[in-house]
């Protein structure tokens, strides 16, 4: 068992100053204006070239997955 240390007035004074300073900083800066998490922010618009490149990459990936899925032989599960 650990005993709670007796309260030291110097430590309490430092803790009080830290709390006051933190509150003062919070009051100075205030809450961020219309802050949103990164995953809810609208993305940057892509150029037509970038969109086409992404779709070509996706098409290639999906074709490769279809080839892999088609090569699996179906065994009997009786």
N, C-alpha and C positions, 0 to 999 in steps of 0.2 A: 504494500500500500504506500502511496505517496501522499505526504501531507501537503496541504496548501501552504505556501510560504506566507509569512506575515507580510502585510502590505507595507511597503517602504514608501514614505512620503515623497522621496526624490523620484522614484519610478512612477508613482501616480502623477506627479507634476509633469514629467516628460510625456507620459501617455496623454494627458490632458492637452498639452501643447500640440502634440501630433494630431489629435482628433480635431482641434481647432483649425490647424493648418490645412488638414484634408478638407474640412467643411468650407474653409475660405476658398480653396482652389476649386471645389465643386461649384460654389456660388459664382466664382469669377467666370469659369468656362461655360457653365450651364449645360443642359442636355444637348446632344448633337441634333442638328436640324435634319428632319426627315431622313434619319438613318435607316438603312435597310441592310439585311445580311447580304453577302455577296451572291448567294444563290437565288435571291429574289430580284436582283437588279436586272434591268433589261440588258441584253448583250449588245455588243457593238455590231452594227449592220455589216454583213459580209458583202464583198464585191461579187459580181456575177461569176468571175473567174474562180474565186475561192469556193463559192457554192458548188459549181460544176466539178471542181477538183474533189471536194468532199463527197459528193454523190458518186463520182466515179470510183473513189476508194471504197465507199460503202458497197457499191454494186459488185466490185471485185471480191470483197470480203464475203458477201452473201453467196456469190457464185461458188467460191471455194468451200464454203460451209455446206452448200447443196451437194457438191461433188463428194465431200467426205460423208455426208449423210446417205447419199445414194449408193455408196460402195459397201455399206454395212449389209451383210446378208442376214435374212431373217431365218432364224433357226426354229425348230419345232419345240414348243413348250409343253408337250404332253406328259 
